[in-house]
């Protein structure tokens, strides 16, 4: 499976490279980054496993997560994309691609997440058979909730996942897949 490369004015969304490990690990060591993502830093092994998982979703599902890099510099900024995590959660998200985005704190406030998500959702609207995508966000993660609303997600439920509260949101494709 070839992972599509998406380009925006400032960003390139691409498959992960082994060389992304150092920047991804640094990102997962920053408390401002992981505070709503389990509350703990990840080890190098766990970050590598996440990268492999992101690539594997492409093979199994035909969609997945892209590494996001700044086009001008080639710097790794984080990831955006769609997963199928088989979460044990109520209500169930199974059967619906779960969108996510995580960008390094140094890139926040520059519109990168919005730009990357708009590119990912344009791709999804054209390529995903399932018109509904979902996401899970911690209720205290106000910037992510704002971004979700900006790109068309609306709350449909509240839940708990692994002992943490969560807001479940959904979006329906602007065009048939």
C-alpha positions as CSV (number, residue, x, y, z in Angstrom):
1,X,0.0,0.0,0.0
2,X,1.4,3.4,-1.0
3,X,0.6,6.1,1.5
4,X,-0.7,9.2,-0.4
5,X,1.4,12.4,0.1
6,X,-0.7,15.5,0.7
7,X,0.7,19.0,0.3
8,X,-0.7,22.3,1.5
9,X,0.8,25.7,1.3
10,X,3.0,25.1,4.3
11,X,2.8,21.4,5.1
12,X,3.5,17.9,3.7
13,X,1.5,14.9,5.0
14,X,3.4,11.7,4.3
15,X,4.1,8.3,5.6
16,X,6.4,7.9,8.6
17,X,10.2,7.5,8.1
18,X,12.5,5.8,10.6
19,X,14.2,9.2,11.0
20,X,11.0,10.6,12.5
21,X,11.7,8.7,15.7
22,X,13.9,11.3,17.4
23,X,11.5,14.2,16.8
24,X,8.5,12.1,17.7
25,X,10.2,10.9,20.9
26,X,11.0,14.5,21.9
27,X,7.4,15.5,21.3
28,X,6.2,12.7,23.6
29,X,8.5,13.9,26.3
30,X,6.9,17.3,26.6
31,X,4.3,17.6,29.4
32,X,2.3,20.2,27.4
33,X,2.0,17.5,24.7
34,X,1.0,14.4,26.6
35,X,-1.2,16.0,29.3
36,X,-4.4,14.9,27.5
37,X,-2.9,11.8,25.9
38,X,-2.6,9.5,28.9
39,X,-0.7,12.0,31.2
40,X,2.6,10.3,30.9
41,X,5.6,10.5,28.6
42,X,6.3,7.6,26.2
43,X,9.5,5.6,26.0
44,X,11.4,5.3,22.7
45,X,10.0,1.8,22.4
46,X,6.4,3.0,22.8
47,X,6.9,5.9,20.3
48,X,8.4,3.4,17.8
49,X,5.4,1.1,18.3
50,X,3.0,4.1,17.7
51,X,4.8,4.8,14.4
52,X,4.5,1.2,13.4
53,X,0.8,1.2,14.3
54,X,0.2,4.3,12.2
55,X,1.8,2.6,9.2
56,X,-0.1,-0.7,9.9
57,X,-3.5,1.0,9.8
58,X,-2.8,2.0,6.2
59,X,-2.2,-1.6,5.2
60,X,-5.2,-3.1,7.1
61,X,-7.8,-0.4,6.6
62,X,-6.7,1.7,3.5
63,X,-6.4,4.8,5.6
64,X,-4.2,5.9,8.5
65,X,-2.0,8.5,10.0
66,X,0.3,10.8,8.2
67,X,3.5,12.3,9.6
68,X,3.2,16.1,9.2
69,X,6.3,18.1,8.2
70,X,6.9,21.7,7.5
71,X,7.5,21.9,3.7
72,X,10.0,24.8,3.9
73,X,12.3,23.2,6.5
74,X,11.4,19.5,6.4
75,X,10.9,19.6,10.2
76,X,8.6,16.9,11.7
77,X,5.6,18.5,13.5
78,X,3.5,15.6,14.5
79,X,0.7,13.4,13.0
80,X,-2.8,13.6,11.7
81,X,-5.0,11.0,10.2
82,X,-7.5,8.2,10.8
83,X,-7.3,5.1,12.9
84,X,-9.2,2.0,13.7
85,X,-8.2,1.4,17.3
86,X,-10.9,-1.2,18.3
87,X,-11.4,0.7,21.6
88,X,-13.4,-0.8,24.3
89,X,-15.6,2.2,24.8
90,X,-19.3,3.0,25.1
91,X,-20.8,4.0,22.8
92,X,-18.7,1.9,20.4
93,X,-16.7,3.6,17.7
94,X,-16.1,0.3,15.8
95,X,-16.7,0.6,12.1
96,X,-16.0,4.3,12.0
97,X,-12.6,5.8,11.1
98,X,-11.3,7.7,14.2
99,X,-9.6,11.0,13.3
100,X,-6.8,12.3,15.4
101,X,-4.1,15.0,15.4
102,X,-1.2,15.6,17.7
103,X,1.4,18.3,16.9
104,X,4.4,19.4,18.8
105,X,3.8,22.3,21.2
106,X,6.4,24.5,19.4
107,X,4.1,24.4,16.4
108,X,0.9,25.4,18.2
109,X,-0.9,28.6,17.5
110,X,0.3,28.8,13.9
111,X,-2.7,27.2,12.2
112,X,-0.8,24.0,11.3
113,X,-3.3,21.7,12.9
114,X,-6.2,23.3,11.0
115,X,-4.3,23.2,7.7
116,X,-3.3,19.6,8.2
117,X,-6.8,18.5,9.2
118,X,-8.4,20.3,6.3
119,X,-6.1,18.4,3.9
120,X,-6.8,15.1,5.7
121,X,-10.5,15.6,5.7
122,X,-10.5,16.6,2.0
123,X,-8.7,13.3,1.3
124,X,-11.2,11.4,3.5
125,X,-14.2,12.9,1.8
126,X,-12.9,11.6,-1.5
127,X,-11.6,8.2,-0.4
128,X,-13.3,6.8,2.6
129,X,-16.3,4.5,2.0
130,X,-17.7,5.3,5.5
131,X,-19.1,8.9,5.4
132,X,-19.0,9.2,9.2
133,X,-15.7,9.8,11.1
134,X,-15.5,10.2,14.9
135,X,-13.0,11.4,17.4
136,X,-12.4,11.2,21.2
137,X,-11.1,14.3,23.0
138,X,-10.6,15.0,26.7
139,X,-13.1,17.6,27.8
140,X,-10.4,19.9,29.2
141,X,-8.5,19.9,25.9
142,X,-10.1,23.2,24.7
143,X,-7.8,23.8,21.8
144,X,-8.6,20.3,20.3
145,X,-12.3,20.8,20.9
146,X,-12.1,24.2,19.1
147,X,-10.2,22.6,16.2
148,X,-12.7,19.7,16.0
149,X,-15.6,22.2,15.8
150,X,-13.8,24.3,13.2
151,X,-13.4,21.4,10.8
152,X,-17.0,20.2,11.3
153,X,-17.1,17.8,14.2
154,X,-20.1,17.9,16.6
155,X,-20.5,16.3,20.0
156,X,-22.7,13.2,20.1
157,X,-21.9,11.7,23.5
158,X,-19.8,11.8,26.7
159,X,-17.9,8.7,27.9
160,X,-15.0,7.4,30.0
161,X,-12.0,5.8,28.4
162,X,-9.3,4.2,30.5
163,X,-10.4,6.1,33.6
164,X,-10.5,9.5,31.8
165,X,-13.5,11.5,30.7
166,X,-14.0,11.9,27.0
167,X,-16.1,13.9,24.5
168,X,-17.1,11.9,21.5
169,X,-17.6,13.9,18.3
170,X,-18.7,13.0,14.7
171,X,-18.5,14.5,11.3
172,X,-20.2,13.4,8.1
173,X,-18.5,13.6,4.7
174,X,-19.2,16.6,2.6
175,X,-19.2,14.4,-0.5
176,X,-20.0,10.7,-0.9
177,X,-17.0,8.4,-0.6
